Amino acid sequence: MKRALAAALAVGMVIFGVSVYQILDSLKGKPPGTHRPVSGEHAAVALPGVMYVTQGGALYRFQGGVFKSLTKAEGWTQPALSPDGSQLVAVRRYLNHSDLYLLDTNGHVIRQLTHNASGIVENNHWSFYPRFGPSQTLFYSFDPKDPSNNYRVDLAVYSMPLSGGTAHPWTAPNHYTGGDVAPIPLKSGSLLYSKYEISDQGAVYSQLWIQSRALASGAPLTAPEDDCGQPALSADATMVAMVCSHPQAGNTTIELAPLLAASFRLGPRQVLATGPLVAAPVFSPDGTELAYMAPDAGGGFQLWTVGLAGGGAAAPSPSASPAAGPPRQVTSGLAFDSAATPAWAA
């Protein structure tokens, strides 16, 4: 009788927990009045080339002003395109871990690249922010775990061969900050990324950071008080876009600056867009536009673009940013994953 009662209570607890989880999950994600970007049902302003975005754990292709669903809503986020545009690496997030997968451009899984699940919860790992590097190398952020403190999860940048093999650390994160994220490998062999730190007053901030080789000390490209992160690099590697936070002004900005990689510094910065929340900048393949995400009146994150005069073949001088046009809203009624920078190809 006691065993039967204990079993019944255990089943009841599981059913209750799953029900609560499903109810809470149904309440989060998309604001009221938003829709899935389903093919044939939701058109938007056409952009050149093809873009890959995520919403609610599903991956979509955006081309010719129309969205096409590529995967089910199974935790997909943060897609990254191979240099030739023929493959994607994306994060698949589970309850207690995340893994990287190689996909074709129709959303079909080619193979799993990381294996971060463990039967022991404390030994699960997280992989985020994948980015293709030179010579079939993949860069990403990974939590290596502190053997003496399972509760400290600070992401470090790692690289691994796309074909599989040993992963190698590139950065040493600051403890209890969240770590190093959004890596962008440069053709010179250097690495650009966001590094988090905690001020003497206890405030967490981000800096754009650059280092010449794996585990080198590197140097900041932005000041602590600017709180800049989420770097994006133009196709010709001459310009960097970033998101900077301004708590006193109550807004965030998308800013643009020439990258002077040889001297480890940025040129003069220019504000392209301002709003309560802006995120996930990405350059168009020809360098004439910058896309980013910001909420509209409905509260969901939409795609926006801003034109860059002087982009494309006529590259700007190293000391100046190209002039920008007014922001243009591309989508409405949708709610994209603002933590997943779109992948944009020709």
GUKEFI-744084 format. One record per residue (C-alpha): x, y, z; residue in one letter. Coordinates in nm, 3 decimals. Layout:
BEGIN
<node X="X" Y="Y" Z="Z" resn="A"/>
...
END
This chain:
BEGIN
<node X="0.000" Y="0.000" Z="0.000" resn="M"/>
<node X="0.282" Y="0.243" Z="0.093" resn="K"/>
<node X="0.467" Y="0.166" Z="-0.229" resn="R"/>
<node X="0.153" Y="0.215" Z="-0.437" resn="A"/>
<node X="0.081" Y="0.545" Z="-0.261" resn="L"/>
<node X="0.440" Y="0.664" Z="-0.313" resn="A"/>
<node X="0.424" Y="0.569" Z="-0.681" resn="A"/>
<node X="0.094" Y="0.751" Z="-0.725" resn="A"/>
<node X="0.235" Y="1.062" Z="-0.558" resn="L"/>
<node X="0.546" Y="1.050" Z="-0.778" resn="A"/>
<node X="0.335" Y="1.022" Z="-1.095" resn="V"/>
<node X="0.115" Y="1.308" Z="-0.974" resn="G"/>
<node X="0.419" Y="1.527" Z="-0.910" resn="M"/>
<node X="0.555" Y="1.456" Z="-1.259" resn="V"/>
<node X="0.220" Y="1.534" Z="-1.423" resn="I"/>
<node X="0.186" Y="1.853" Z="-1.219" resn="F"/>
<node X="0.541" Y="1.964" Z="-1.303" resn="G"/>
<node X="0.502" Y="1.897" Z="-1.674" resn="V"/>
<node X="0.165" Y="2.076" Z="-1.680" resn="S"/>
<node X="0.308" Y="2.384" Z="-1.506" resn="V"/>
<node X="0.607" Y="2.386" Z="-1.742" resn="Y"/>
<node X="0.381" Y="2.367" Z="-2.047" resn="Q"/>
<node X="0.156" Y="2.647" Z="-1.919" resn="I"/>
<node X="0.452" Y="2.873" Z="-1.843" resn="L"/>
<node X="0.611" Y="2.790" Z="-2.178" resn="D"/>
<node X="0.290" Y="2.886" Z="-2.357" resn="S"/>
<node X="0.295" Y="3.226" Z="-2.185" resn="L"/>
<node X="0.649" Y="3.323" Z="-2.281" resn="K"/>
<node X="0.815" Y="3.395" Z="-2.614" resn="G"/>
<node X="0.585" Y="3.584" Z="-2.850" resn="K"/>
<node X="0.390" Y="3.891" Z="-2.735" resn="P"/>
<node X="0.012" Y="3.884" Z="-2.794" resn="P"/>
<node X="-0.087" Y="3.946" Z="-3.154" resn="G"/>
<node X="0.234" Y="3.810" Z="-3.307" resn="T"/>
<node X="0.253" Y="3.532" Z="-3.563" resn="H"/>
<node X="0.486" Y="3.266" Z="-3.693" resn="R"/>
<node X="0.656" Y="3.371" Z="-4.018" resn="P"/>
<node X="0.488" Y="3.099" Z="-4.224" resn="V"/>
<node X="0.552" Y="3.074" Z="-4.597" resn="S"/>
<node X="0.276" Y="3.234" Z="-4.800" resn="G"/>
<node X="0.110" Y="3.389" Z="-4.496" resn="E"/>
<node X="0.350" Y="3.659" Z="-4.389" resn="H"/>
<node X="0.538" Y="3.874" Z="-4.638" resn="A"/>
<node X="0.778" Y="4.154" Z="-4.552" resn="A"/>
<node X="0.999" Y="4.409" Z="-4.722" resn="V"/>
<node X="1.226" Y="4.219" Z="-4.959" resn="A"/>
<node X="1.598" Y="4.226" Z="-4.881" resn="L"/>
<node X="1.881" Y="4.131" Z="-5.117" resn="P"/>
<node X="2.016" Y="3.778" Z="-5.086" resn="G"/>
<node X="1.897" Y="3.525" Z="-4.831" resn="V"/>
<node X="1.873" Y="3.555" Z="-4.453" resn="M"/>
<node X="1.833" Y="3.292" Z="-4.182" resn="Y"/>
<node X="1.652" Y="3.384" Z="-3.858" resn="V"/>
<node X="1.495" Y="3.203" Z="-3.563" resn="T"/>
<node X="1.167" Y="3.245" Z="-3.378" resn="Q"/>
<node X="1.042" Y="3.033" Z="-3.091" resn="G"/>
<node X="1.307" Y="2.763" Z="-3.144" resn="G"/>
<node X="1.242" Y="2.723" Z="-3.520" resn="A"/>
<node X="1.472" Y="2.816" Z="-3.806" resn="L"/>
<node X="1.342" Y="3.016" Z="-4.105" resn="Y"/>
<node X="1.481" Y="3.128" Z="-4.440" resn="R"/>
<node X="1.388" Y="3.480" Z="-4.551" resn="F"/>
<node X="1.419" Y="3.543" Z="-4.925" resn="Q"/>
<node X="1.236" Y="3.772" Z="-5.166" resn="G"/>
<node X="1.024" Y="3.913" Z="-4.883" resn="G"/>
<node X="0.883" Y="3.570" Z="-4.788" resn="V"/>
<node X="0.967" Y="3.336" Z="-4.499" resn="F"/>
<node X="1.004" Y="2.960" Z="-4.535" resn="K"/>
<node X="1.003" Y="2.730" Z="-4.232" resn="S"/>
<node X="1.310" Y="2.502" Z="-4.226" resn="L"/>
<node X="1.279" Y="2.321" Z="-3.891" resn="T"/>
<node X="1.026" Y="2.246" Z="-3.622" resn="K"/>
<node X="1.030" Y="2.451" Z="-3.300" resn="A"/>
<node X="1.289" Y="2.230" Z="-3.132" resn="E"/>
<node X="1.521" Y="2.477" Z="-2.962" resn="G"/>
<node X="1.709" Y="2.601" Z="-3.270" resn="W"/>
<node X="1.891" Y="2.933" Z="-3.238" resn="T"/>
<node X="2.202" Y="3.129" Z="-3.346" resn="Q"/>
<node X="2.253" Y="3.010" Z="-3.707" resn="P"/>
<node X="2.587" Y="3.080" Z="-3.876" resn="A"/>
<node X="2.668" Y="3.040" Z="-4.247" resn="L"/>
<node X="2.975" Y="2.877" Z="-4.397" resn="S"/>
<node X="3.192" Y="3.109" Z="-4.609" resn="P"/>
<node X="3.054" Y="2.961" Z="-4.933" resn="D"/>
<node X="2.694" Y="2.980" Z="-4.808" resn="G"/>
<node X="2.631" Y="2.607" Z="-4.858" resn="S"/>
<node X="2.600" Y="2.498" Z="-4.495" resn="Q"/>
<node X="2.481" Y="2.622" Z="-4.157" resn="L"/>
<node X="2.591" Y="2.560" Z="-3.803" resn="V"/>
<node X="2.320" Y="2.624" Z="-3.546" resn="A"/>
<node X="2.269" Y="2.581" Z="-3.174" resn="V"/>
<node X="2.005" Y="2.339" Z="-3.051" resn="R"/>
<node X="1.913" Y="2.421" Z="-2.694" resn="R"/>
<node X="1.777" Y="2.154" Z="-2.460" resn="Y"/>
<node X="1.662" Y="2.181" Z="-2.099" resn="L"/>
<node X="2.004" Y="2.136" Z="-1.934" resn="N"/>
<node X="2.253" Y="2.170" Z="-2.221" resn="H"/>
<node X="2.299" Y="2.286" Z="-2.579" resn="S"/>
<node X="2.482" Y="2.140" Z="-2.877" resn="D"/>
<node X="2.606" Y="2.255" Z="-3.217" resn="L"/>
<node X="2.480" Y="2.090" Z="-3.536" resn="Y"/>
<node X="2.587" Y="2.113" Z="-3.899" resn="L"/>
<node X="2.287" Y="2.158" Z="-4.132" resn="L"/>
<node X="2.230" Y="2.213" Z="-4.500" resn="D"/>
<node X="2.056" Y="2.533" Z="-4.608" resn="T"/>
<node X="1.719" Y="2.354" Z="-4.609" resn="N"/>
<node X="1.746" Y="2.285" Z="-4.236" resn="G"/>
<node X="1.836" Y="1.914" Z="-4.260" resn="H"/>
<node X="2.085" Y="1.793" Z="-4.000" resn="V"/>
<node X="2.409" Y="1.667" Z="-4.151" resn="I"/>
<node X="2.574" Y="1.574" Z="-3.821" resn="R"/>
<node X="2.602" Y="1.669" Z="-3.456" resn="Q"/>
<node X="2.926" Y="1.854" Z="-3.379" resn="L"/>
<node X="2.929" Y="1.866" Z="-2.998" resn="T"/>
<node X="2.802" Y="1.621" Z="-2.738" resn="H"/>
<node X="2.738" Y="1.817" Z="-2.419" resn="N"/>
<node X="2.471" Y="1.603" Z="-2.252" resn="A"/>
<node X="2.555" Y="1.410" Z="-1.938" resn="S"/>
<node X="2.370" Y="1.179" Z="-1.704" resn="G"/>
<node X="2.501" Y="1.398" Z="-1.421" resn="I"/>
<node X="2.343" Y="1.743" Z="-1.433" resn="V"/>
<node X="2.658" Y="1.917" Z="-1.309" resn="E"/>
<node X="2.853" Y="1.772" Z="-1.602" resn="N"/>
<node X="2.626" Y="1.908" Z="-1.874" resn="N"/>
<node X="2.780" Y="2.177" Z="-2.094" resn="H"/>
<node X="2.660" Y="2.468" Z="-2.307" resn="W"/>
<node X="2.779" Y="2.568" Z="-2.654" resn="S"/>
<node X="2.665" Y="2.896" Z="-2.812" resn="F"/>
<node X="2.762" Y="3.159" Z="-3.072" resn="Y"/>
<node X="2.909" Y="2.939" Z="-3.348" resn="P"/>
<node X="3.108" Y="3.108" Z="-3.624" resn="R"/>
<node X="3.299" Y="2.958" Z="-3.915" resn="F"/>
<node X="3.671" Y="3.032" Z="-3.919" resn="G"/>
<node X="3.946" Y="2.974" Z="-4.175" resn="P"/>
<node X="4.053" Y="2.627" Z="-4.289" resn="S"/>
<node X="3.728" Y="2.449" Z="-4.194" resn="Q"/>
<node X="3.753" Y="2.557" Z="-3.832" resn="T"/>
<node X="3.458" Y="2.638" Z="-3.608" resn="L"/>
<node X="3.473" Y="2.896" Z="-3.327" resn="F"/>
<node X="3.214" Y="2.905" Z="-3.050" resn="Y"/>
<node X="3.159" Y="2.982" Z="-2.681" resn="S"/>
<node X="3.168" Y="2.690" Z="-2.437" resn="F"/>
<node X="3.153" Y="2.653" Z="-2.058" resn="D"/>
<node X="3.458" Y="2.446" Z="-1.959" resn="P"/>
<node X="3.336" Y="2.412" Z="-1.593" resn="K"/>
<node X="3.532" Y="2.487" Z="-1.281" resn="D"/>
<node X="3.619" Y="2.152" Z="-1.117" resn="P"/>
<node X="3.600" Y="2.313" Z="-0.773" resn="S"/>
<node X="3.278" Y="2.510" Z="-0.834" resn="N"/>
<node X="2.999" Y="2.361" Z="-1.044" resn="N"/>
<node X="2.790" Y="2.676" Z="-1.005" resn="Y"/>
<node X="3.038" Y="2.901" Z="-1.188" resn="R"/>
<node X="2.947" Y="2.903" Z="-1.556" resn="V"/>
<node X="3.167" Y="3.142" Z="-1.752" resn="D"/>
<node X="3.180" Y="3.091" Z="-2.127" resn="L"/>
<node X="3.517" Y="3.081" Z="-2.301" resn="A"/>
<node X="3.587" Y="3.091" Z="-2.674" resn="V"/>
<node X="3.698" Y="2.757" Z="-2.821" resn="Y"/>
<node X="3.786" Y="2.638" Z="-3.170" resn="S"/>
<node X="3.756" Y="2.293" Z="-3.321" resn="M"/>
<node X="3.797" Y="2.132" Z="-3.665" resn="P"/>
<node X="3.464" Y="2.118" Z="-3.846" resn="L"/>
<node X="3.537" Y="1.755" Z="-3.930" resn="S"/>
<node X="3.562" Y="1.672" Z="-3.558" resn="G"/>
<node X="3.848" Y="1.636" Z="-3.316" resn="G"/>
<node X="3.987" Y="1.813" Z="-3.012" resn="T"/>
<node X="3.856" Y="2.156" Z="-2.920" resn="A"/>
<node X="4.111" Y="2.416" Z="-2.809" resn="H"/>
<node X="4.054" Y="2.713" Z="-2.574" resn="P"/>
<node X="4.118" Y="3.061" Z="-2.709" resn="W"/>
<node X="4.020" Y="3.288" Z="-2.421" resn="T"/>
<node X="4.037" Y="3.295" Z="-2.042" resn="A"/>
<node X="3.711" Y="3.450" Z="-1.917" resn="P"/>
<node X="3.675" Y="3.673" Z="-1.614" resn="N"/>
<node X="3.520" Y="3.475" Z="-1.328" resn="H"/>
<node X="3.152" Y="3.518" Z="-1.239" resn="Y"/>
<node X="3.081" Y="3.749" Z="-1.535" resn="T"/>
<node X="2.927" Y="3.520" Z="-1.795" resn="G"/>
<node X="3.253" Y="3.507" Z="-1.987" resn="G"/>
<node X="3.349" Y="3.561" Z="-2.351" resn="D"/>
<node X="3.090" Y="3.543" Z="-2.629" resn="V"/>
<node X="3.017" Y="3.622" Z="-2.994" resn="A"/>
<node X="3.359" Y="3.529" Z="-3.140" resn="P"/>
<node X="3.454" Y="3.652" Z="-3.488" resn="I"/>
<node X="3.778" Y="3.503" Z="-3.627" resn="P"/>
<node X="3.969" Y="3.741" Z="-3.854" resn="L"/>
<node X="4.165" Y="3.649" Z="-4.165" resn="K"/>
<node X="4.480" Y="3.777" Z="-3.997" resn="S"/>
<node X="4.447" Y="3.503" Z="-3.736" resn="G"/>
<node X="4.326" Y="3.739" Z="-3.464" resn="S"/>
<node X="3.998" Y="3.700" Z="-3.278" resn="L"/>
<node X="3.730" Y="3.964" Z="-3.215" resn="L"/>
<node X="3.470" Y="3.899" Z="-2.943" resn="Y"/>
<node X="3.271" Y="4.037" Z="-2.649" resn="S"/>
<node X="3.434" Y="4.010" Z="-2.307" resn="K"/>
<node X="3.233" Y="4.063" Z="-1.989" resn="Y"/>
<node X="3.369" Y="4.214" Z="-1.670" resn="E"/>
<node X="3.238" Y="4.342" Z="-1.335" resn="I"/>
<node X="3.318" Y="4.697" Z="-1.224" resn="S"/>
<node X="3.430" Y="4.794" Z="-0.875" resn="D"/>
<node X="3.071" Y="4.906" Z="-0.814" resn="Q"/>
<node X="2.939" Y="4.558" Z="-0.901" resn="G"/>
<node X="2.797" Y="4.645" Z="-1.245" resn="A"/>
<node X="2.844" Y="4.395" Z="-1.530" resn="V"/>
<node X="2.960" Y="4.547" Z="-1.859" resn="Y"/>
<node X="3.087" Y="4.427" Z="-2.195" resn="S"/>
<node X="3.382" Y="4.537" Z="-2.407" resn="Q"/>
<node X="3.478" Y="4.454" Z="-2.762" resn="L"/>
<node X="3.807" Y="4.268" Z="-2.730" resn="W"/>
<node X="4.072" Y="4.159" Z="-2.979" resn="I"/>
<node X="4.363" Y="3.920" Z="-2.941" resn="Q"/>
<node X="4.629" Y="3.804" Z="-3.184" resn="S"/>
<node X="4.636" Y="3.432" Z="-3.101" resn="R"/>
<node X="4.491" Y="3.168" Z="-2.872" resn="A"/>
<node X="4.518" Y="3.251" Z="-2.501" resn="L"/>
<node X="4.699" Y="3.580" Z="-2.568" resn="A"/>
<node X="4.615" Y="3.865" Z="-2.331" resn="S"/>
<node X="4.457" Y="4.080" Z="-2.604" resn="G"/>
<node X="4.333" Y="4.437" Z="-2.577" resn="A"/>
<node X="3.998" Y="4.618" Z="-2.543" resn="P"/>
<node X="3.859" Y="4.809" Z="-2.841" resn="L"/>
<node X="3.593" Y="4.994" Z="-2.640" resn="T"/>
<node X="3.586" Y="5.160" Z="-2.298" resn="A"/>
<node X="3.413" Y="4.999" Z="-1.996" resn="P"/>
<node X="3.168" Y="5.288" Z="-1.965" resn="E"/>
<node X="3.048" Y="5.233" Z="-2.324" resn="D"/>
<node X="2.925" Y="4.878" Z="-2.244" resn="D"/>
<node X="2.957" Y="4.761" Z="-2.607" resn="C"/>
<node X="2.912" Y="4.405" Z="-2.735" resn="G"/>
<node X="2.750" Y="4.191" Z="-3.006" resn="Q"/>
<node X="3.013" Y="4.269" Z="-3.272" resn="P"/>
<node X="2.940" Y="4.226" Z="-3.643" resn="A"/>
<node X="3.205" Y="4.242" Z="-3.915" resn="L"/>
<node X="3.159" Y="4.362" Z="-4.272" resn="S"/>
<node X="3.242" Y="4.119" Z="-4.552" resn="A"/>
<node X="3.560" Y="4.310" Z="-4.639" resn="D"/>
<node X="3.660" Y="4.314" Z="-4.268" resn="A"/>
<node X="3.702" Y="4.694" Z="-4.263" resn="T"/>
<node X="3.399" Y="4.790" Z="-4.050" resn="M"/>
<node X="3.261" Y="4.674" Z="-3.715" resn="V"/>
<node X="2.905" Y="4.725" Z="-3.591" resn="A"/>
<node X="2.823" Y="4.686" Z="-3.223" resn="M"/>
<node X="2.550" Y="4.736" Z="-2.964" resn="V"/>
<node X="2.628" Y="4.984" Z="-2.684" resn="C"/>
<node X="2.420" Y="5.036" Z="-2.372" resn="S"/>
<node X="2.345" Y="5.373" Z="-2.212" resn="H"/>
<node X="2.153" Y="5.317" Z="-1.886" resn="P"/>
<node X="2.154" Y="5.684" Z="-1.787" resn="Q"/>
<node X="1.992" Y="5.780" Z="-2.117" resn="A"/>
<node X="1.759" Y="5.479" Z="-2.101" resn="G"/>
<node X="1.851" Y="5.349" Z="-2.447" resn="N"/>
<node X="2.085" Y="5.135" Z="-2.653" resn="T"/>
<node X="2.255" Y="5.218" Z="-2.982" resn="T"/>
<node X="2.380" Y="5.040" Z="-3.291" resn="I"/>
<node X="2.719" Y="5.194" Z="-3.364" resn="E"/>
<node X="2.961" Y="5.161" Z="-3.655" resn="L"/>
<node X="3.338" Y="5.206" Z="-3.661" resn="A"/>
<node X="3.633" Y="5.128" Z="-3.889" resn="P"/>
<node X="3.837" Y="4.831" Z="-3.765" resn="L"/>
<node X="4.209" Y="4.903" Z="-3.750" resn="L"/>
<node X="4.302" Y="4.545" Z="-3.670" resn="A"/>
<node X="4.677" Y="4.586" Z="-3.721" resn="A"/>
<node X="4.696" Y="4.845" Z="-3.444" resn="S"/>
<node X="4.426" Y="4.684" Z="-3.225" resn="F"/>
<node X="4.191" Y="4.982" Z="-3.223" resn="R"/>
<node X="3.874" Y="5.125" Z="-3.375" resn="L"/>
<node X="3.829" Y="5.441" Z="-3.577" resn="G"/>
<node X="3.567" Y="5.708" Z="-3.503" resn="P"/>
<node X="3.228" Y="5.561" Z="-3.407" resn="R"/>
<node X="2.897" Y="5.661" Z="-3.563" resn="Q"/>
<node X="2.549" Y="5.595" Z="-3.421" resn="V"/>
<node X="2.326" Y="5.422" Z="-3.678" resn="L"/>
<node X="2.014" Y="5.352" Z="-3.469" resn="A"/>
<node X="1.886" Y="5.424" Z="-3.120" resn="T"/>
<node X="1.607" Y="5.265" Z="-2.918" resn="G"/>
<node X="1.509" Y="5.124" Z="-2.579" resn="P"/>
<node X="1.638" Y="4.788" Z="-2.706" resn="L"/>
<node X="1.839" Y="4.718" Z="-3.021" resn="V"/>
<node X="2.025" Y="4.395" Z="-3.088" resn="A"/>
<node X="2.187" Y="4.149" Z="-3.328" resn="A"/>
<node X="2.345" Y="4.366" Z="-3.601" resn="P"/>
<node X="2.455" Y="4.200" Z="-3.925" resn="V"/>
<node X="2.599" Y="4.344" Z="-4.248" resn="F"/>
<node X="2.447" Y="4.274" Z="-4.587" resn="S"/>
<node X="2.678" Y="4.070" Z="-4.813" resn="P"/>
<node X="2.758" Y="4.374" Z="-5.030" resn="D"/>
<node X="2.812" Y="4.605" Z="-4.733" resn="G"/>
<node X="2.545" Y="4.856" Z="-4.835" resn="T"/>
<node X="2.303" Y="4.780" Z="-4.548" resn="E"/>
<node X="2.305" Y="4.681" Z="-4.186" resn="L"/>
<node X="2.018" Y="4.475" Z="-4.044" resn="A"/>
<node X="1.936" Y="4.459" Z="-3.674" resn="Y"/>
<node X="1.651" Y="4.374" Z="-3.438" resn="M"/>
<node X="1.437" Y="4.610" Z="-3.232" resn="A"/>
<node X="1.083" Y="4.585" Z="-3.092" resn="P"/>
<node X="0.793" Y="4.761" Z="-3.258" resn="D"/>
<node X="0.480" Y="4.898" Z="-3.088" resn="A"/>
<node X="0.354" Y="4.541" Z="-3.036" resn="G"/>
<node X="0.662" Y="4.450" Z="-2.830" resn="G"/>
<node X="0.805" Y="4.176" Z="-3.053" resn="G"/>
<node X="1.154" Y="4.206" Z="-3.198" resn="F"/>
<node X="1.132" Y="4.290" Z="-3.570" resn="Q"/>
<node X="1.390" Y="4.315" Z="-3.845" resn="L"/>
<node X="1.507" Y="4.665" Z="-3.932" resn="W"/>
<node X="1.771" Y="4.789" Z="-4.176" resn="T"/>
<node X="1.973" Y="5.103" Z="-4.218" resn="V"/>
<node X="2.149" Y="5.193" Z="-4.542" resn="G"/>
<node X="2.524" Y="5.256" Z="-4.546" resn="L"/>
<node X="2.639" Y="5.507" Z="-4.804" resn="A"/>
<node X="2.980" Y="5.421" Z="-4.940" resn="G"/>
<node X="2.938" Y="5.047" Z="-4.882" resn="G"/>
<node X="3.006" Y="4.780" Z="-5.141" resn="G"/>
<node X="3.285" Y="4.831" Z="-5.391" resn="A"/>
<node X="3.365" Y="5.183" Z="-5.274" resn="A"/>
<node X="3.504" Y="5.100" Z="-4.930" resn="A"/>
<node X="3.522" Y="5.382" Z="-4.674" resn="P"/>
<node X="3.855" Y="5.526" Z="-4.566" resn="S"/>
<node X="4.009" Y="5.363" Z="-4.257" resn="P"/>
<node X="3.949" Y="5.677" Z="-4.052" resn="S"/>
<node X="3.580" Y="5.733" Z="-4.119" resn="A"/>
<node X="3.248" Y="5.546" Z="-4.112" resn="S"/>
<node X="3.013" Y="5.562" Z="-4.413" resn="P"/>
<node X="2.713" Y="5.790" Z="-4.383" resn="A"/>
<node X="2.390" Y="5.612" Z="-4.287" resn="A"/>
<node X="2.031" Y="5.655" Z="-4.397" resn="G"/>
<node X="1.721" Y="5.645" Z="-4.174" resn="P"/>
<node X="1.620" Y="5.308" Z="-4.022" resn="P"/>
<node X="1.358" Y="5.108" Z="-4.214" resn="R"/>
<node X="1.125" Y="4.851" Z="-4.057" resn="Q"/>
<node X="1.131" Y="4.524" Z="-4.255" resn="V"/>
<node X="0.882" Y="4.306" Z="-4.062" resn="T"/>
<node X="0.584" Y="4.355" Z="-3.832" resn="S"/>
<node X="0.368" Y="4.126" Z="-3.621" resn="G"/>
<node X="0.656" Y="3.883" Z="-3.564" resn="L"/>
<node X="0.877" Y="3.818" Z="-3.262" resn="A"/>
<node X="1.227" Y="3.704" Z="-3.353" resn="F"/>
<node X="1.491" Y="3.562" Z="-3.121" resn="D"/>
<node X="1.694" Y="3.874" Z="-3.042" resn="S"/>
<node X="1.979" Y="3.664" Z="-2.898" resn="A"/>
<node X="2.027" Y="3.500" Z="-3.240" resn="A"/>
<node X="2.201" Y="3.727" Z="-3.491" resn="T"/>
<node X="2.065" Y="3.660" Z="-3.842" resn="P"/>
<node X="2.291" Y="3.491" Z="-4.098" resn="A"/>
<node X="2.288" Y="3.690" Z="-4.426" resn="W"/>
<node X="2.432" Y="3.565" Z="-4.755" resn="A"/>
<node X="2.434" Y="3.675" Z="-5.116" resn="A"/>
END
